[in-house]
Amino acid sequence: MNFPNDFVNKIIEGDSIKIMKNIPDCSVDLVITSPPYNLKNSTGNGLKDGRGGKWSNAALINGYSDHSDNMPNDKYIKWQIACLKEMFRVLKDTGAIFYNHKWRVQNGLIQDRHEIVSKFPVRQIIIWKRKGGINFNPGYFLPTYEVIYLITKPNFKLAPRANAYGDVWEIAQERNNSHPAPFPVKLIERIISSTTAKLILDPFMGSGTTAIGAKKLNRDFIGIDISNDYCVNARKRIEDFSKYGIENLNLFQDSNVSLCGK
Ligand SMILES: C[S@@+](CC[C@H](N)C(=O)[O-])C[C@H]1O[C@@H](n2cnc3c(N)ncnc32)[C@H](O)[C@@H]1O
């Protein structure tokens, strides 16, 4: 694969680490990504075994089409560190990674993602406050937020005036998308418009939301996902966005590809 021709404004099907190895050092302005959270590796009867337990309607109950989301925790941590190393390597000195993750309670204790991100220069944690939620566990309050780690190279700066957004972002989750764990487009727009990045990488592109946000704001993107189904649908979604705009985006509703989740 040749950079940039085989990468820029393309959705590439494959393993994110293997594909990123073909991207030269210091060639990307920004990474925005949400990796699989490994939710099916759970100490509770939540998403653990596919029967559903208390979460029988949860979108991620079937995992992803080509990823089980159920690694032993130590293996998962090593994998995510290896992914972040590649993201960091391809980033310019003025670049940053917006790495979205979720904290949860395991065995009665918080599992934050410190073991993954502590190897990297985290400059800030942004709270993405979602709407609503559900919690049957009487031992802790209903979790309503996810985190976005802002991991930066030394010379990263926000776009003028973007620092006024603050570090708690209240943005409703995406409801009209058959991918089991999509970003809301508004979240991506907030991130991209907070930077002057020209080329944006998402190595876990899923339904293509980062690409839609990039196109909407006239930036370039590189998208990677392991699932053929998700890649096909992301490409279609980007095409629909180019034809019809954001309001009439076909969010998989006409697709005959069988997607996991909901
Ligand atoms: C949380 S989802 C990302 C959703 C995306 N942010 C969106 O807006 O639709 C994680 C994605 O990682 C993909 N994935 C899992 N393992 C992968 C791997 N080894 N390489 C590339 N993609 C992978 C899954 O197929 C899934 O689409």
PDBQT file of the ligand as one rigid body, heavy atoms in Angstrom, charges set to zero:
ROOT
HETATM    1  C1  LIG A 301     -16.570   1.254  19.121  1.00  0.00    +0.000 C 
HETATM    2  S1  LIG A 301     -16.600   0.686  17.464  1.00  0.00    +0.000 S 
HETATM    3  C2  LIG A 301     -16.250   2.164  16.563  1.00  0.00    +0.000 C 
HETATM    4  C3  LIG A 301     -17.509   2.868  16.124  1.00  0.00    +0.000 C 
HETATM    5  C4  LIG A 301     -17.273   4.156  15.403  1.00  0.00    +0.000 C 
HETATM    6  N1  LIG A 301     -16.685   5.155  16.280  1.00  0.00    +0.000 N 
HETATM    7  C5  LIG A 301     -18.551   4.690  14.760  1.00  0.00    +0.000 C 
HETATM    8  O1  LIG A 301     -18.823   5.880  14.881  1.00  0.00    +0.000 OA
HETATM    9  O2  LIG A 301     -19.295   3.922  14.176  1.00  0.00    +0.000 OA
HETATM   10  C6  LIG A 301     -15.120  -0.238  17.314  1.00  0.00    +0.000 C 
HETATM   11  C7  LIG A 301     -14.851  -0.791  15.936  1.00  0.00    +0.000 C 
HETATM   12  O3  LIG A 301     -13.593  -1.450  15.953  1.00  0.00    +0.000 OA
HETATM   13  C8  LIG A 301     -13.612  -2.462  14.947  1.00  0.00    +0.000 C 
HETATM   14  N2  LIG A 301     -12.483  -3.370  15.191  1.00  0.00    +0.000 N 
HETATM   15  C9  LIG A 301     -12.376  -4.361  16.107  1.00  0.00    +0.000 A 
HETATM   16  N3  LIG A 301     -11.168  -4.937  16.042  1.00  0.00    +0.000 NA
HETATM   17  C10 LIG A 301     -10.472  -4.308  15.067  1.00  0.00    +0.000 A 
HETATM   18  C11 LIG A 301      -9.150  -4.445  14.537  1.00  0.00    +0.000 A 
HETATM   19  N4  LIG A 301      -8.293  -5.352  15.003  1.00  0.00    +0.000 N 
HETATM   20  N5  LIG A 301      -8.779  -3.614  13.550  1.00  0.00    +0.000 NA
HETATM   21  C12 LIG A 301      -9.645  -2.688  13.043  1.00  0.00    +0.000 A 
HETATM   22  N6  LIG A 301     -10.909  -2.526  13.502  1.00  0.00    +0.000 NA
HETATM   23  C13 LIG A 301     -11.329  -3.310  14.509  1.00  0.00    +0.000 A 
HETATM   24  C14 LIG A 301     -15.009  -3.072  15.084  1.00  0.00    +0.000 C 
HETATM   25  O4  LIG A 301     -15.397  -3.727  13.901  1.00  0.00    +0.000 OA
HETATM   26  C15 LIG A 301     -15.866  -1.818  15.412  1.00  0.00    +0.000 C 
HETATM   27  O5  LIG A 301     -16.491  -1.304  14.262  1.00  0.00    +0.000 OA
ENDROOT
TORSDOF 0
